[in-house]
Amino acid sequence: MFQKFVLFVVALYFLAGCAAPVRRPAPRPTPPPSVVEPVSPPERPAPRPVIPIPPEILAPIVPPEIPKPAFPPPVEPKPVSPLIRVPDDHLPLFADDMDLESLETAVEKSLQYYRRTSGNGPFRMDDAQITVRELRDSLTDLLEILRSGEPEEVRQAQIRETFDVYQSTGADGRNTVLFTGYFEPIMKGSLKKTQEYRYPVYKAPDDAVTVNLGKFRDRYKNEQLIGRVKNRELIPYYSRGEIEDQGFLSGRNLELAWVGDRIDLFFLHTQGSGKIELTNGRLLQIGYAMSNGRPFQSVARFLLDAGKISPQEISYHAVKGYLREHPDDLPELLGHNESFVFFRVVEQGPVGSIGEILTPGRSIATDAAVFPRGALAFMRARKPVLDKEGNALSWIPFSRFVVSQDAGGVIKGAGRVDLFCGSGSEAEMLAGSLKERGELYFLVKKRANGGADQRNARK
């Protein structure tokens, strides 16, 4: 039975292999597209007539202008004056610790100066322009008040009613002024070089050229250079070391006199004038002629920075003592200050920068670029009470009227004033000890049309 079934399956397989393949009908060919007749476009309607639009409709819509806040135009800052007018209720007490005669002498020197320079000025104080005539009248009016013999209270009231008072803003803008002192040294010397007198006092050399820079640019007003010409170029003039230690000016017949103390000669340079007692007893008065144009460098500061002198003992006397104790170091120590001063012989002295003789205790040196020359001023500070050796025993406040009659190489700006203390050893001790902060005021006669009120109306 099983064999029959197998034979039946084999027979079916054989018959399937012999059967004809099944053929699928071929696809019908795609008939070509029928021709489409072009269709004419529809007729456009006739254009509508253009209706003009009023221009005010086409104009852009502008929003209403918003008013701008009324800010004032920018104002350039007004330069700060070195002198600011003091309100009447803040004026100092004008007490004077010196005699009237010395003030009269000092005032007369300024009046002589103003007679020669009547065309100079005006000078700016706060927002006011002060004329030479006003400065001159201020001097004479003060003397009239002080000579009146009125009680002190009356004279104080008269000064307040007569003058506008301007205070120096100082170097810090807070009215602080540093007061120092200077003096006229008296040295022994000779007109000829000897073994004892071998250090020369030079007059101004003819190859030293002064250039006033203000003549070239307004911004360099009151500035100058001093040098010499080499190969058609202006170069710095010889330094102190080149003159004193290398002899660059020797043999040119520039010696006014010879002195025997190099240290005293150095301080003669810093003071700017002095007297030389010659071998025949005659006094040779010499004054400042010009400098070599090199910057002044403080020997005291040099010793302080080098640790040679402590801050607690630094003073004029300490510096001078150190120099005497170290003679071998003088070329280095003195040469640190490259500034060198040339002198001239004068009939009387000492002569200030206004060309007049200075009055001890009354004449001050100020910066002429800041304060008017010859003007009446009032100072308040402290002064030392000295023993015979020049040591300060105590300090006491003082105030007095002074007159701006001199200048100094290191007296620059509104915060520096040098008080002329006189001649000789006592003046040297006082000047060497004075280094105090104080206040400086200038007095100007009020104008008949309202004085400072009229001037300040422009503020």
C-alpha positions, 0 to 999 in steps of 0.5 A: 500500500505504501509503495502505491502511494510513493508511485502516485507522488512520483507520477504527479511530479513528473507530470508537473515538470512536463506541463507548458509554462503559463504566458501572461498577456502582453500589455496594451500599447499606450495610445498617442495623445490626442491633439488639443486645439489651442484655446484663445485667452479670454478677453481682458476687461477694459481698464478702469479710469485712474482716480487721482489720490489727493497728495495729503493722503499719500504724504507720510504720517509724521508723529508729533514732535516731542519737545526735548528737555531744555538742557543747558549747553555744556560748559567748559570747566573754568580753570582754578585760580591760585588765588580765591577771594575770601568772604568777609566773614572768613577774614583772618586777624591782620596782626603784625609781629614786626615794626612798621618801619621795616614794612615802610621800607619794603613797601617803598621798594615795591613802589619803585618797582611799579614806577618802572613797570607801570605798563605790565599786568593785569594780574588774575586773582580769582575771576578778577583782573587786577591792574598795576595801579590797584596793586600800587594803591593797595600798598599806600592805603595799607600804610595810611591805615597803619600810620593813622594811630587809631586803636587796633580794633579800628585799624582791623575794621578799616583793613576789612573795609578797604581791601578784598582779600585773596587766599592762595589755594596752595599746592594741595588746593586746600590753602596749605602753603609751605614756608621756608627761609633763606638768608644772605651768607657772608663769606671770607674771600679774595679777588685773587686765587691763593692757597687759602682761597681757591674756590671760584665764584663765577660770573655768567659765561658768554656762551650760555644761551637763554631761550624764552620758549614763550616766544615760540609757542604760547603754551610755553609761556614763562618757560625757558631753557639755558644751554650752549651751542655745539655743532649748531645744536643747543645742548644743556650747559655744563653741570656742577660737576663739570664746572667744579670738579672737571674745570670746564670754565677754568682759564676763561677769566670768569672768576669774580672772586675766590673763597676758602670754603666749598660747602659755604660756596655751595649754600651761597648758590642755593641762597642766590646772593651774598657778601664776600669779605675781602682781605682788605676788609671791604665787602663785595656784594654779589647777586644772582645773574643766571643759572646753568639751567640744570634742574635743582636736586636737593642734597638733603633728599639725596642723603635722606634717601641714601640713609645717611641722615634719618628723617628725625634729624634732617635739617639744614644744620644736619646736612651741613654737618654731614658734608663737613664730616665727609670731605672726600664725598663732596664731589658726589654729594654736591655734584648730585645737584647739577644746578649751578649759579652765576653771580654779578657784582651789585652796589647794594644788596641783596637784590630781589627779582624785582631789581630792588633790595630785599627787606629782612622779614618782609620780603618773600620769594614766590613764583612770578607765574602764579603771584604778582611781583611787588604785591602786598601779602599777609602770611600766617605760620609758626617760627622757632625760638632758637638758642645760641647754637641754632637749636629750636627750643619751641615754636610759636605762631606769628603773622605779618604783612609781607611783599612779593619781591623775589623768586627762587629756583625751587619756589614753584606753584601756589604752595611755596613761599621763601621768607628772606631772613636777613644776613649773617649767622643769626639769619642763617640759623633762622632760615635753616630752621624754618619749614612750616605750613601756613597761610598766604593772602594777597590784599587788593584795594576795593574798587569804588564801583563795588569792588569784588561784588562787581568783579564776582558778578561775572561768575 
